């Protein structure tokens, strides 16, 4: 598949969140010490590393939602 093409069945409920999620991907990868290529193509990154990035993003999003639901009292 050519760079820049996406073949995902995932869709964003809030399309404006795409940029924030992409930024979060780079932040989490940096925290984990995973180097994402400058061109953004992640096809050459090990599945284990991609899974770790996705798992940490999910944990952060759940934590943010819980804080929001609890009124920020965490």
N, C-alpha and C positions, 0 to 999 in steps of 0.2 A: 504494500500500500504506500502511496506517495506521501511525502512529508506534508503535514497540514490537513490531510484528510482524516475524517473521523467516521468510525463505523460503530457507533455506540447506540444502544437503545435507551440509554439514560437521558433524561431531559430535566432541565431546571424549572422549578415552579416559578422562580423569580430570575428571569434571564440576566438581570443586572448583577446578580451574584457571581456570575462567571469569572469576572476579573478578581474578585476577592478570594474565590476558591482557588484560582490559579496561583495567586500570591501566597496563599496558605500552603499550597503544595511545595513551593520553593522554600518557605520558612521551615516546614517540617523536615524536608530533605536535608537542609543545612543542620538542623538540630540533631539529626540522626547520623550526620557525616556522610551522606550520600550525595555524590556529585552528579547533578543533572547537566547534560550537555548544553552548550550555549544555544544550539538551534532548537532546543526544547523537545527533541525527539527522544522519547523514553523507551523505544523498542529494544534498545541494546542494554537496558538495565535489567538485572536479574528479577525474576518474578517475586522472589522473597523480599527484595528491597521495595519493589512497587507495592507489595502487600503491606509492608511495614508503614510506608508513607500513607496509604489509604486508611489503615487502621488507626494511626495517630490522628489523622484529620477527622475521622469519625468520632474518636474520643473527645477531641477538642470541641466539635460541633455539639455533641451531646452535653458536654459540660456547660457550654455557652447557653444552650436551651434551658438546662436545669436552673442556671443562675437567673435567667430571664423570667422563668416561671415562678421562681421563689421570690421574686422582687429584689434580686441581687444580694440576698442574705445567705451567703455561703461561707 
